Amino acid sequence: MRRAALRLCAFSRGLLAPGRGLTQGPQDPKKWGHFHIQEVRDKLREIVGASTNWRDHVRAMEERKLLHTFLAKSQEGLPPRRMKDSYIEVLLPLGSEPELREKYLTVQNTVRFGRILEDLDSLGVLICYMHTKNHATKMSPLSIVTALVDKIDMCKRSLSPEQDIKFSGHVSWVGKTSMEVKMQMFQLHGDEFCPVLDATFVMVARDSDNKGPAFVNQLIPETPEEEELFRQGELNKGRRIALSSASLLKVAPSAQERTTIHEMFLSTLDPKTISFQSRVLPPGAVWMEGTKLKSLEICHPQERNIFNRIFGGFLMRKAYELAWATACSFGGSRPFVVAVDDIMFQKPVDVGSLLFLSSQVCFTHNNYIQVRVHSEVASLQSKEHTTTNVFHFTFMSEKDVPLVFPRTYGESMLYLDGQRHFNSMSTPDTLRKNGLADP
């Protein structure tokens, strides 16, 4: 365990050493040219021209429409950018500013991972605004929103609320109207910042009033390391297209997956009746339908983003906390998050909406719990529900957990989808064993 920790810290030193790629700069916190975590959303409001008062939000958004003239007619009309142009470091000073700690504190005296998700979402947007900065105008003509949380992989156990945390990140790949952002999180141990997580987000650029796509600056890799990051971004795009094409909502399960479901079905048949209708659970197993938890949120103006829709980080925090409670209730012990992946923001959530969250265990393996959270909204005037997000979280419990068995065909598809997400987890096996973070 100690060797692994030393290797992680050595990796951190390599990333932060001057001359090694993007993450240049001194490690002394007093010497960093960083943002304070509370400055991130203030900076975003300044870039967009968003109002801090809800009563002024309509006027502020109307003023943004005047920025349409600054939008590029083509990508070639924008100056290309380097990865280091968008590089940012942000300090979350939990150790040096105790008054900030309460917001991030769990009852187990660890750091709330849901709050970290909020910070990552805001940071990803700010990084993209640094990449697309238009020097001709103080406010950006672009509306940049989170399209997808591609992957968050953890590499550390519970975080200490008494040590400073640092985020860093930059744009790693660019399409015509979309950008991939790579972010890392470190926590101070002694005089070293050791890695905590790696995150990959995909952001999209929209026009000034967020109604249509907008072009973004091209990205020019300058070193072999940057070229590899850019190449990985292309591969990630191809992987997402392939996964979408192979979705169980579009095509039938593979032969191996069909065999898995059939074998599970056979194992639940009652040997006394020899009937397809009579089902019994194997010893120590649980029906999937019995693992559900639900919640309802009223979307107040306080939770709005800079475009006066509900903040994506707030949605992720609420979904994560429900997933954590589901894993905790199911496993009977405190779960630790291992990975978050494939969170697609399908539809924005308006202020004033009713947000319905439904969480369910859909796959288990040894002491791992795969939880799916479905998010849908309805207005106060309409009873029609619309899906906005589906969240996937992988947890590790402190002890082995029961197997879950689907009873219906629909649940069988949820089981296979959960299995696919679990198998796609890229967190190293040597780090998975330790468990990771609390809600």
Backbone hydrogen bonds in HBPLUS format (Angstrom, degrees):
<---DONOR---> <-ACCEPTOR-->    atom                        ^
c    i                          cat <-CA-CA->   ^        H-A-AA   ^      H-
h    n   atom  resd res      DA  || num        DHA   H-A  angle D-A-AA Bond
n    s   type  num  typ     dist DA aas  dist angle  dist       angle   num
A0005-ALA N   A0001-MET O   3.02 MM   4  6.37 156.3  2.08 148.9 155.3     1
A0006-LEU N   A0002-ARG O   2.88 MM   4  6.17 154.9  1.94 149.6 156.6     2
A0007-ARG N   A0003-ARG O   2.87 MM   4  6.15 153.8  1.94 149.0 156.4     3
A0008-LEU N   A0004-ALA O   2.96 MM   4  6.24 152.7  2.04 146.8 154.1     4
A0009-CYS N   A0005-ALA O   2.99 MM   4  6.28 159.9  2.03 149.4 154.2     5
A0010-ALA N   A0006-LEU O   2.88 MM   4  6.08 150.3  1.97 144.3 153.1     6
A0011-PHE N   A0007-ARG O   2.86 MM   4  6.10 151.3  1.94 144.4 152.6     7
A0012-SER N   A0008-LEU O   2.88 MM   4  6.21 151.3  1.96 145.4 153.7     8
A0013-ARG N   A0009-CYS O   2.91 MM   4  6.21 154.7  1.97 146.2 152.3     9
A0014-GLY N   A0010-ALA O   3.02 MM   4  6.33 153.2  2.09 145.8 152.7    10
A0015-LEU N   A0011-PHE O   3.06 MM   4  6.40 152.8  2.13 148.3 155.2    11
A0016-LEU N   A0012-SER O   3.02 MM   4  6.23 153.3  2.09 150.8 158.1    12
A0017-ALA N   A0013-ARG O   2.92 MM   4  5.85 120.4  2.28 142.9 156.3    13
A0020-ARG N   A0017-ALA O   3.27 MM   3  5.88 152.5  2.35 140.8 140.1    14
A0024-GLN N   A0022-LEU O   2.71 MM   2  5.68 138.9  1.88 110.8  97.2    15
A0031-LYS N   A0028-ASP O   2.82 MM   3  5.49 156.9  1.87 124.0 131.6    16
A0032-TRP N   A0029-PRO O   3.38 MM   3  5.39 159.6  2.43 101.4 107.1    17
A0035-PHE N   A0089-GLU O   2.94 MM  54  6.39 157.4  1.99 154.3 157.3    18
A0091-LEU N   A0035-PHE O   2.81 MM  56  6.24 160.9  1.84 167.9 172.1    19
A0039-GLU N   A0036-HIS O   2.79 MM   3  5.25 150.6  1.88 115.2 125.1    20
A0037-ILE N   A0091-LEU O   2.96 MM  54  5.72 140.6  2.12 165.8 154.6    21
A0040-VAL N   A0037-ILE O   3.37 MM   3  5.58 153.0  2.44 102.5 109.6    22
A0043-LYS N   A0039-GLU O   2.78 MM   4  5.91 154.5  1.85 151.3 157.8    23
A0044-LEU N   A0040-VAL O   3.00 MM   4  6.32 150.6  2.09 144.8 153.4    24
A0045-ARG N   A0041-ARG O   2.97 MM   4  6.22 157.2  2.02 145.2 150.3    25
A0046-GLU N   A0042-ASP O   3.06 MM   4  6.33 153.0  2.14 143.8 151.1    26
A0047-ILE N   A0043-LYS O   2.96 MM   4  6.22 156.0  2.02 149.7 155.8    27
A0048-VAL N   A0044-LEU O   2.99 MM   4  6.18 157.5  2.04 152.1 157.6    28
A0049-GLY N   A0045-ARG O   2.68 MM   4  5.47 139.2  1.84 141.7 153.3    29
A0050-ALA N   A0045-ARG O   3.04 MM   5  4.84 135.9  2.24 130.9 138.3    30
A0140-SER N   A0047-ILE O   2.76 MM  93  5.69 154.0  1.83 148.3 157.0    31
A0056-ASP N   A0053-ASN O   3.04 MM   3  5.55 151.5  2.13 112.2 120.7    32
A0057-HIS N   A0054-TRP O   3.12 MM   3  5.24 169.7  2.13 112.4 115.2    33
A0060-ALA N   A0056-ASP O   3.08 MM   4  6.30 162.7  2.11 156.2 161.6    34
A0061-MET N   A0057-HIS O   3.03 MM   4  6.20 158.9  2.08 147.5 152.2    35
A0062-GLU N   A0058-VAL O   3.00 MM   4  6.24 149.8  2.10 147.0 155.7    36
A0063-GLU N   A0059-ARG O   3.01 MM   4  6.29 152.6  2.09 150.0 156.8    37
A0064-ARG N   A0060-ALA O   3.25 MM   4  6.57 137.6  2.44 137.4 148.0    38
A0064-ARG N   A0061-MET O   3.21 MM   3  5.11 127.8  2.50  90.8 104.1    39
A0065-LYS N   A0062-GLU O   3.18 MM   3  5.54 141.9  2.33 104.5 114.2    40
A0066-LEU N   A0063-GLU O   3.21 MM   3  5.77 152.7  2.29 111.8 118.5    41
A0067-LEU N   A0064-ARG O   2.92 MM   3  5.53 163.7  1.95 119.6 125.0    42
A0068-HIS N   A0065-LYS O   3.26 MM   3  5.82 166.8  2.27 118.5 119.7    43
A0070-PHE N   A0067-LEU O   2.96 MM   3  5.62 158.8  2.01 120.4 126.9    44
A0071-LEU N   A0068-HIS O   3.09 MM   3  5.50 166.9  2.11 115.1 119.1    45
A0077-GLY N   A0074-SER O   3.20 MM   3  5.44 149.3  2.30 101.3 110.1    46
A0078-LEU N   A0075-GLN O   3.08 MM   3  5.59 164.1  2.10 118.6 120.8    47
A0081-ARG N   A0218-GLN O   2.88 MM 137  6.17 165.0  1.90 151.1 154.4    48
A0220-ILE N   A0081-ARG O   2.81 MM 139  6.02 161.0  1.84 164.7 169.7    49
A0085-ASP N   A0082-ARG O   3.14 MM   3  5.33 147.1  2.25 100.9 110.6    50
A0086-SER N   A0083-MET O   3.22 MM   3  5.84 149.4  2.31 113.4 120.2    51
A0088-ILE N   A0169-GLY O   3.03 MM  81  5.66 153.3  2.10 157.7 165.9    52
A0169-GLY N   A0088-ILE O   3.12 MM  81  5.66 141.6  2.27 150.9 158.0    53
A0090-VAL N   A0167-PHE O   2.84 MM  77  5.03 161.9  1.88 141.1 146.0    54
A0167-PHE N   A0090-VAL O   2.79 MM  77  5.03 168.7  1.80 155.3 159.2    55
A0092-LEU N   A0165-ILE O   2.75 MM  73  4.94 177.0  1.75 156.6 155.5    56
A0094-LEU N   A0092-LEU O   2.89 MM   2  5.88 136.8  2.08 110.0  96.7    57
A0165-ILE N   A0092-LEU O   2.91 MM  73  4.94 168.8  1.92 141.4 145.2    58
A0097-GLU N   A0093-PRO O   2.86 MM   4  5.57 135.8  2.06 144.3 152.3    59
A0100-LEU N   A0097-GLU O   2.97 MM   3  5.74 159.9  2.01 125.7 131.4    60
A0101-ARG N   A0098-PRO O   3.02 MM   3  5.10 144.5  2.15 102.9 113.5    61
A0104-TYR N   A0101-ARG O   2.93 MM   3  5.41 140.4  2.09 113.3 124.5    62
A0105-LEU N   A0102-GLU O   3.40 MM   3  5.17 165.2  2.42 100.9 105.2    63
A0112-ARG N   A0104-TYR O   2.77 MM   8  5.18 154.5  1.83 139.3 146.4    64
A0106-THR N   A0110-THR O   2.91 MM   4  5.34 145.2  2.03 151.8 153.6    65
A0109-ASN N   A0106-THR O   3.00 MM   3  5.21 155.3  2.06 112.0 114.2    66
A0115-ARG N   A0112-ARG O   3.18 MM   3  5.55 131.3  2.43 103.7 114.6    67
A0113-PHE N   A0438-ASP O   2.81 MM 325  5.83 161.2  1.85 144.1 150.7    68
A0116-ILE N   A0113-PHE O   3.03 MM   3  4.92 117.1  2.44  92.7 108.7    69
A0117-LEU N   A0113-PHE O   3.01 MM   4  6.39 150.2  2.10 151.4 158.9    70
A0118-GLU N   A0114-GLY O   3.27 MM   4  6.61 149.4  2.37 139.1 146.4    71
A0119-ASP N   A0115-ARG O   3.06 MM   4  6.42 157.0  2.11 148.1 153.9    72
A0120-LEU N   A0116-ILE O   2.90 MM   4  6.17 159.5  1.94 154.7 160.0    73
A0121-ASP N   A0117-LEU O   3.10 MM   4  6.26 155.5  2.16 146.0 151.8    74
A0122-SER N   A0118-GLU O   3.16 MM   4  6.48 163.6  2.19 152.3 155.5    75
A0123-LEU N   A0119-ASP O   2.90 MM   4  6.05 162.1  1.93 151.8 157.5    76
A0124-GLY N   A0120-LEU O   2.91 MM   4  6.02 158.9  1.95 148.1 153.2    77
A0125-VAL N   A0121-ASP O   3.32 MM   4  6.58 156.5  2.38 144.9 149.7    78
A0126-LEU N   A0122-SER O   3.09 MM   4  6.38 163.1  2.11 151.6 156.2    79
A0127-ILE N   A0123-LEU O   2.92 MM   4  6.13 159.1  1.96 156.4 161.8    80
A0128-CYS N   A0124-GLY O   3.26 MM   4  6.49 154.1  2.33 141.3 147.2    81
A0129-TYR N   A0125-VAL O   3.05 MM   4  6.42 147.2  2.17 146.4 156.0    82
A0130-MET N   A0126-LEU O   2.98 MM   4  6.32 142.8  2.12 146.2 156.6    83
A0130-MET N   A0127-ILE O   3.16 MM   3  5.10 123.1  2.50  91.4 105.8    84
A0131-HIS N   A0127-ILE O   3.08 MM   4  6.45 146.8  2.20 142.7 151.7    85
A0132-THR N   A0128-CYS O   3.02 MM   4  6.25 148.6  2.12 144.0 152.0    86
A0137-THR N   A0134-ASN O   3.39 MM   3  6.04 164.5  2.42 114.4 118.1    87
A0143-SER N   A0206-ARG O   2.94 MM  63  4.85 166.1  1.96 129.1 131.4    88
A0206-ARG N   A0143-SER O   2.76 MM  63  4.85 146.9  1.87 133.2 144.4    89
A0145-VAL N   A0204-VAL O   3.05 MM  59  5.66 159.8  2.09 160.5 164.2    90
A0204-VAL N   A0145-VAL O   2.98 MM  59  5.66 163.1  2.01 163.1 168.2    91
A0147-ALA N   A0202-VAL O   2.87 MM  55  5.61 156.7  1.92 148.7 155.1    92
A0345-PHE N   A0147-ALA O   3.02 MM 198  5.28 172.8  2.02 139.6 141.8    93
A0148-LEU N   A0202-VAL O   3.12 MM  54  5.02 155.1  2.18 144.8 144.0    94
A0202-VAL N   A0148-LEU O   2.77 MM  54  5.02 159.0  1.82 157.6 158.6    95
A0149-VAL N   A0343-ILE O   2.84 MM 194  4.88 156.9  1.89 137.3 144.9    96
A0343-ILE N   A0149-VAL O   3.01 MM 194  4.88 161.8  2.05 137.8 140.0    97
A0150-ASP N   A0200-THR O   2.90 MM  50  5.48 126.4  2.19 143.2 158.9    98
A0342-ASP N   A0150-ASP O   3.32 MM 192  4.88 164.5  2.34 109.0 111.1    99
A0151-LYS N   A0200-THR O   3.28 MM  49  5.27 157.3  2.33 140.6 142.8   100
A0200-THR N   A0151-LYS O   2.79 MM  49  5.27 153.2  1.86 160.3 165.3   101
A0152-ILE N   A0340-VAL O   2.63 MM 188  4.93 138.6  1.80 159.9 161.6   102
A0340-VAL N   A0152-ILE O   2.93 MM 188  4.93 154.5  2.00 141.1 148.1   103
A0153-ASP N   A0198-ASP O   2.90 MM  45  5.40 158.5  1.95 160.7 165.6   104
A0198-ASP N   A0153-ASP O   2.99 MM  45  5.40 155.4  2.05 151.4 159.3   105
A0154-MET N   A0338-VAL O   3.17 MM 184  5.48 164.3  2.20 161.1 156.2   106
A0155-CYS N   A0196-VAL O   2.83 MM  41  5.26 155.0  1.89 155.2 148.8   107
A0188-LEU N   A0164-ASP O   2.93 MM  24  5.55 169.4  1.95 166.5 167.8   108
A0166-LYS N   A0186-PHE O   2.86 MM  20  5.14 163.1  1.89 141.8 146.9   109
A0186-PHE N   A0166-LYS O   2.76 MM  20  5.14 160.2  1.80 155.5 162.1   110
A0168-SER N   A0184-GLN O   2.96 MM  16  5.37 153.5  2.04 148.9 151.4   111
A0184-GLN N   A0168-SER O   2.80 MM  16  5.37 159.9  1.84 155.1 159.7   112
A0170-HIS N   A0182-LYS O   3.05 MM  12  5.76 148.2  2.16 153.5 162.9   113
A0182-LYS N   A0170-HIS O   3.05 MM  12  5.76 159.8  2.09 174.5 168.0   114
A0172-SER N   A0180-GLU O   2.83 MM   8  5.65 164.7  1.85 148.6 154.0   115
A0180-GLU N   A0173-TRP O   2.82 MM   7  5.00 167.8  1.84 141.6 145.2   116
A0175-GLY N   A0178-SER O   2.86 MM   3  5.14 172.5  1.87 147.2 148.9   117
A0216-VAL N   A0176-LYS O   3.07 MM  40  6.21 147.7  2.18 162.3 160.9   118
A0205-ALA N   A0177-THR O   2.87 MM  28  5.49 163.7  1.90 170.5 171.7   119
A0179-MET N   A0203-MET O   2.84 MM  24  5.21 157.4  1.89 150.3 154.4   120
A0203-MET N   A0179-MET O   2.79 MM  24  5.21 166.8  1.80 161.6 164.3   121
A0181-VAL N   A0201-PHE O   2.81 MM  20  5.19 167.9  1.82 152.8 156.0   122
A0201-PHE N   A0181-VAL O   3.00 MM  20  5.19 160.3  2.04 149.1 154.1   123
A0183-MET N   A0199-ALA O   2.90 MM  16  5.06 164.6  1.92 148.5 150.4   124
A0199-ALA N   A0183-MET O   2.80 MM  16  5.06 161.7  1.84 155.8 154.8   125
A0185-MET N   A0197-LEU O   3.10 MM  12  5.32 149.7  2.19 148.2 147.4   126
A0196-VAL N   A0185-MET O   2.69 MM  11  5.36 148.5  1.79 165.3 154.7   127
A0187-GLN N   A0194-CYS O   2.95 MM   7  5.51 153.9  2.02 149.5 154.1   128
A0194-CYS N   A0187-GLN O   3.00 MM   7  5.51 161.4  2.04 148.5 142.6   129
A0189-HIS N   A0192-GLU O   2.66 MM   3  5.27 164.6  1.68 164.8 170.5   130
A0192-GLU N   A0189-HIS O   3.04 MM   3  5.27 164.9  2.06 123.8 127.4   131
A0214-ALA N   A0205-ALA O   3.07 MM   9  5.37 143.5  2.21 128.3 123.1   132
A0207-ASP N   A0212-GLY O   2.72 MM   5  5.53 140.6  1.87 155.3 163.1   133
A0210-ASN N   A0207-ASP O   2.96 MM   3  5.09 164.0  1.98 115.4 116.8   134
A0227-GLU N   A0223-THR O   2.88 MM   4  6.17 155.9  1.94 155.0 162.5   135
A0228-GLU N   A0224-PRO O   2.98 MM   4  6.18 147.7  2.09 142.4 150.4   136
A0229-LEU N   A0225-GLU O   3.05 MM   4  6.36 151.7  2.14 142.3 149.7   137
A0230-PHE N   A0226-GLU O   2.91 MM   4  6.17 159.1  1.95 150.0 155.4   138
A0231-ARG N   A0227-GLU O   2.89 MM   4  6.09 155.7  1.95 142.9 150.0   139
A0232-GLN N   A0228-GLU O   2.89 MM   4  6.09 152.3  1.97 144.9 152.5   140
A0233-GLY N   A0229-LEU O   2.98 MM   4  6.28 143.5  2.11 141.3 151.3   141
A0233-GLY N   A0230-PHE O   3.10 MM   3  4.98 119.0  2.49  90.8 106.1   142
A0234-GLU N   A0230-PHE O   3.10 MM   4  6.53 148.8  2.20 146.6 154.1   143
A0235-LEU N   A0231-ARG O   2.98 MM   4  6.35 155.9  2.04 147.2 154.1   144
A0236-ASN N   A0232-GLN O   2.78 MM   4  6.02 152.6  1.85 147.7 155.6   145
A0237-LYS N   A0233-GLY O   3.03 MM   4  6.29 153.9  2.10 144.4 150.7   146
A0238-GLY N   A0234-GLU O   3.04 MM   4  6.37 160.3  2.08 148.4 153.4   147
A0239-ARG N   A0235-LEU O   2.81 MM   4  6.06 153.4  1.88 150.1 158.1   148
A0240-ARG N   A0236-ASN O   2.93 MM   4  6.17 158.1  1.98 149.8 154.9   149
A0241-ILE N   A0237-LYS O   3.09 MM   4  6.38 154.3  2.15 147.9 154.6   150
A0242-ALA N   A0238-GLY O   2.97 MM   4  6.20 158.3  2.02 147.2 153.2   151
A0243-LEU N   A0239-ARG O   2.86 MM   4  6.08 160.2  1.90 153.1 158.4   152
A0244-SER N   A0240-ARG O   2.98 MM   4  6.09 153.7  2.05 141.5 148.7   153
A0245-SER N   A0241-ILE O   3.00 MM   4  6.23 153.0  2.07 145.1 152.4   154
A0246-ALA N   A0242-ALA O   3.00 MM   4  6.23 139.3  2.17 141.1 152.2   155
A0247-SER N   A0244-SER O   3.30 MM   3  5.14 164.5  2.32 101.9 105.0   156
A0250-LYS N   A0247-SER O   2.86 MM   3  5.37 161.6  1.89 114.6 120.8   157
A0251-VAL N   A0247-SER O   2.93 MM   4  6.21 164.9  1.96 162.1 166.8   158
A0258-ARG N   A0254-SER O   2.88 MM   4  6.16 156.1  1.93 153.1 159.9   159
A0259-THR N   A0255-ALA O   2.99 MM   4  6.23 153.0  2.07 144.6 152.0   160
A0260-THR N   A0256-GLN O   2.98 MM   4  6.25 153.3  2.05 145.1 152.2   161
A0261-ILE N   A0257-GLU O   3.06 MM   4  6.36 165.0  2.08 153.8 155.8   162
A0262-HIS N   A0258-ARG O   2.98 MM   4  6.14 160.2  2.02 147.5 153.5   163
A0263-GLU N   A0259-THR O   2.92 MM   4  6.07 161.5  1.95 152.2 156.9   164
A0264-MET N   A0260-THR O   3.00 MM   4  6.25 153.3  2.07 146.9 154.4   165
A0265-PHE N   A0261-ILE O   2.90 MM   4  6.14 155.1  1.96 147.5 154.5   166
A0266-LEU N   A0262-HIS O   2.92 MM   4  6.21 163.4  1.94 153.2 156.9   167
A0267-SER N   A0263-GLU O   3.04 MM   4  6.20 147.3  2.15 140.5 149.1   168
A0268-THR N   A0265-PHE O   3.02 MM   3  5.38 155.2  2.08 108.6 116.5   169
A0269-LEU N   A0266-LEU O   3.26 MM   3  5.42 166.8  2.28 107.3 111.3   170
A0280-VAL N   A0268-THR O   2.56 MM  12  4.94 163.7  1.58 150.0 156.2   171
A0270-ASP N   A0278-SER O   3.20 MM   8  5.70 157.2  2.25 137.6 136.9   172
A0273-THR N   A0270-ASP O   3.23 MM   3  5.76 141.1  2.39 112.9 121.3   173
A0274-ILE N   A0270-ASP O   3.09 MM   4  6.08 156.1  2.14 161.1 168.6   174
A0285-ALA N   A0282-PRO O   3.21 MM   3  5.67 147.8  2.32 143.4 138.9   175
A0286-VAL N   A0403-LEU O   2.90 MM 117  6.24 149.5  1.99 157.5 167.6   176
A0405-PHE N   A0286-VAL O   2.86 MM 119  6.16 152.1  1.94 153.1 159.5   177
A0290-GLY N   A0287-TRP O   3.10 MM   3  5.66 155.5  2.17 114.1 121.2   178
A0288-MET N   A0405-PHE O   3.00 MM 117  5.60 157.8  2.05 141.8 139.5   179
A0291-THR N   A0288-MET O   3.03 MM   3  5.59 161.5  2.06 126.2 126.1   180
A0293-LEU N   A0359-SER O   2.96 MM  66  5.19 151.4  2.04 140.1 146.0   181
A0359-SER N   A0293-LEU O   2.77 MM  66  5.19 175.7  1.77 166.8 167.9   182
A0295-SER N   A0357-LEU O   2.91 MM  62  5.23 150.8  1.99 148.8 152.6   183
A0357-LEU N   A0295-SER O   2.99 MM  62  5.23 173.8  2.00 148.1 150.0   184
A0297-GLU N   A0355-LEU O   2.86 MM  58  4.95 157.5  1.91 142.8 150.3   185
A0355-LEU N   A0297-GLU O   2.77 MM  58  4.95 179.5  1.77 161.8 161.6   186
A0299-CYS N   A0353-SER O   3.01 MM  54  5.40 173.9  2.01 170.4 169.4   187
A0352-GLY N   A0299-CYS O   2.69 MM  53  5.02 157.8  1.74 148.2 155.1   188
A0303-GLU N   A0300-HIS O   3.10 MM   3  5.90 157.2  2.15 123.8 128.6   189
A0304-ARG N   A0301-PRO O   3.04 MM   3  5.33 157.2  2.09 123.6 121.5   190
A0311-PHE N   A0303-GLU O   2.82 MM   8  5.87 175.2  1.82 158.2 159.2   191
A0305-ASN N   A0309-ARG O   2.54 MM   4  5.54 151.0  1.61 164.9 175.7   192
A0308-ASN N   A0305-ASN O   3.04 MM   3  5.21 159.0  2.09 115.8 115.7   193
A0310-ILE N   A0349-VAL O   2.79 MM  39  5.38 176.0  1.79 167.2 167.2   194
A0314-PHE N   A0311-PHE O   3.02 MM   3  5.32 127.8  2.30 104.0 117.2   195
A0315-LEU N   A0311-PHE O   3.27 MM   4  6.75 153.0  2.35 148.6 155.7   196
A0316-MET N   A0312-GLY O   2.98 MM   4  6.30 156.5  2.04 148.9 155.4   197
A0317-ARG N   A0313-GLY O   2.89 MM   4  6.09 154.2  1.95 143.9 151.2   198
A0318-LYS N   A0314-PHE O   2.99 MM   4  6.20 169.3  2.00 153.9 156.1   199
A0319-ALA N   A0315-LEU O   2.98 MM   4  6.11 160.5  2.02 147.1 153.0   200
A0320-TYR N   A0316-MET O   2.82 MM   4  5.91 158.9  1.86 147.1 153.6   201
A0321-GLU N   A0317-ARG O   2.93 MM   4  6.10 166.0  1.95 154.3 157.6   202
A0322-LEU N   A0318-LYS O   3.13 MM   4  6.30 154.1  2.20 142.9 149.4   203
A0323-ALA N   A0319-ALA O   2.92 MM   4  6.13 156.3  1.98 146.7 154.0   204
A0324-TRP N   A0320-TYR O   2.77 MM   4  6.02 157.0  1.82 155.1 161.6   205
A0325-ALA N   A0321-GLU O   3.04 MM   4  6.20 157.8  2.09 140.2 145.9   206
A0326-THR N   A0322-LEU O   2.93 MM   4  6.16 149.9  2.02 144.5 153.1   207
A0327-ALA N   A0323-ALA O   2.89 MM   4  6.18 162.1  1.92 153.0 157.0   208
A0328-CYS N   A0324-TRP O   2.83 MM   4  6.01 154.7  1.89 148.4 156.2   209
A0329-SER N   A0325-ALA O   2.90 MM   4  6.00 164.4  1.92 146.8 150.8   210
A0330-PHE N   A0326-THR O   2.93 MM   4  6.03 157.8  1.98 147.5 154.1   211
A0331-GLY N   A0327-ALA O   2.86 MM   4  5.82 165.9  1.88 146.0 150.6   212
A0332-GLY N   A0328-CYS O   2.96 MM   4  5.69 140.4  2.12 141.3 149.5   213
A0336-PHE N   A0396-MET O   2.86 MM  60  5.16 150.8  1.95 136.5 146.0   214
A0396-MET N   A0336-PHE O   2.72 MM  60  5.16 150.6  1.80 146.1 156.3   215
A0337-VAL N   A0437-ALA O   3.38 MM 100  5.43 155.9  2.44 129.5 134.8   216
A0338-VAL N   A0394-THR O   2.71 MM  56  5.44 172.4  1.71 162.1 159.3   217
A0339-ALA N   A0394-THR O   3.35 MM  55  5.13 158.3  2.40 130.7 134.3   218
A0394-THR N   A0339-ALA O   2.90 MM  55  5.13 165.2  1.92 158.0 156.7   219
A0341-ASP N   A0392-HIS O   3.28 MM  51  5.79 162.0  2.31 148.2 152.9   220
A0346-GLN N   A0388-THR O   2.91 MM  42  5.12 140.5  2.07 162.9 164.7   221
A0353-SER N   A0350-ASP O   3.18 MM   3  5.72 154.8  2.24 136.2 135.7   222
A0354-LEU N   A0378-ALA O   2.79 MM  24  5.27 169.9  1.80 163.8 167.4   223
A0378-ALA N   A0354-LEU O   3.03 MM  24  5.27 143.6  2.17 140.8 151.3   224
A0356-PHE N   A0376-GLU O   2.78 MM  20  5.28 170.0  1.79 171.8 172.1   225
A0376-GLU N   A0356-PHE O   2.98 MM  20  5.28 158.6  2.02 151.1 157.7   226
A0358-SER N   A0374-HIS O   2.93 MM  16  5.17 156.0  1.99 147.4 155.1   227
A0374-HIS N   A0358-SER O   2.78 MM  16  5.17 164.0  1.80 153.5 154.5   228
A0360-GLN N   A0372-ARG O   2.94 MM  12  5.48 146.7  2.06 149.3 160.1   229
A0372-ARG N   A0360-GLN O   2.95 MM  12  5.48 169.6  1.96 159.7 159.4   230
A0362-CYS N   A0370-GLN O   2.95 MM   8  5.90 164.9  1.97 159.6 164.7   231
A0370-GLN N   A0363-PHE O   2.81 MM   7  5.08 169.4  1.83 166.3 162.7   232
A0365-HIS N   A0368-TYR O   3.11 MM   3  5.11 155.4  2.17 132.8 136.9   233
A0368-TYR N   A0365-HIS O   2.78 MM   3  5.11 163.4  1.80 134.0 139.5   234
A0401-VAL N   A0366-ASN O   2.96 MM  35  6.25 169.5  1.97 151.1 148.0   235
A0397-SER N   A0367-ASN O   2.72 MM  30  5.22 169.0  1.74 165.1 167.4   236
A0369-ILE N   A0395-PHE O   2.85 MM  26  5.07 161.6  1.88 139.2 143.4   237
A0395-PHE N   A0369-ILE O   2.85 MM  26  5.07 171.4  1.86 150.8 153.7   238
A0371-VAL N   A0393-PHE O   2.87 MM  22  5.28 171.7  1.88 163.3 165.3   239
A0393-PHE N   A0371-VAL O   2.99 MM  22  5.28 169.3  2.00 158.2 161.3   240
A0373-VAL N   A0391-PHE O   2.95 MM  18  4.95 162.6  1.98 138.0 142.8   241
A0391-PHE N   A0373-VAL O   2.79 MM  18  4.95 167.4  1.81 150.2 154.2   242
A0375-SER N   A0389-ASN O   2.94 MM  14  5.07 166.1  1.96 155.9 151.5   243
A0388-THR N   A0375-SER O   2.92 MM  13  5.70 166.0  1.94 138.4 142.8   244
A0377-VAL N   A0386-THR O   2.87 MM   9  5.39 153.6  1.94 145.8 149.0   245
A0386-THR N   A0377-VAL O   2.93 MM   9  5.39 153.9  2.00 147.0 155.5   246
A0412-SER N   A0408-THR O   2.99 MM   4  6.24 143.1  2.12 139.2 150.1   247
A0413-MET N   A0409-TYR O   3.02 MM   4  6.43 146.0  2.14 148.9 157.0   248
A0414-LEU N   A0410-GLY O   3.10 MM   4  6.48 151.8  2.18 143.7 151.6   249
A0415-TYR N   A0411-GLU O   2.85 MM   4  6.11 150.7  1.93 146.7 154.8   250
A0416-LEU N   A0412-SER O   3.01 MM   4  6.30 161.3  2.05 147.7 151.5   251
A0417-ASP N   A0413-MET O   2.90 MM   4  6.08 156.5  1.96 147.0 154.0   252
A0418-GLY N   A0414-LEU O   2.88 MM   4  6.06 155.2  1.94 145.4 152.2   253
A0419-GLN N   A0415-TYR O   2.89 MM   4  6.16 152.3  1.97 147.0 155.2   254
A0420-ARG N   A0416-LEU O   2.91 MM   4  6.18 152.4  1.99 145.3 152.4   255
A0421-HIS N   A0417-ASP O   3.06 MM   4  6.36 158.7  2.10 147.7 152.8   256
A0422-PHE N   A0418-GLY O   2.93 MM   4  6.15 157.5  1.98 148.3 155.0   257
A0423-ASN N   A0419-GLN O   2.91 MM   4  6.11 161.3  1.95 150.5 155.2   258
A0424-SER N   A0420-ARG O   3.05 MM   4  6.21 130.4  2.31 139.2 151.8   259
A0424-SER N   A0421-HIS O   3.23 MM   3  5.11 134.4  2.45  92.0 104.4   260
A0425-MET N   A0422-PHE O   3.18 MM   3  5.46 161.8  2.21 108.8 114.4   261
A0431-LEU N   A0428-PRO O   2.96 MM   3  5.43 145.8  2.08 110.4 120.5   262
A0432-ARG N   A0428-PRO O   3.00 MM   4  6.26 137.4  2.18 147.1 160.1   263
A0434-ASN N   A0431-LEU O   3.40 MM   3  5.96 160.3  2.44 113.5 117.8   264
A0435-GLY N   A0432-ARG O   3.44 MM   3  6.11 159.6  2.49 119.2 122.8   265
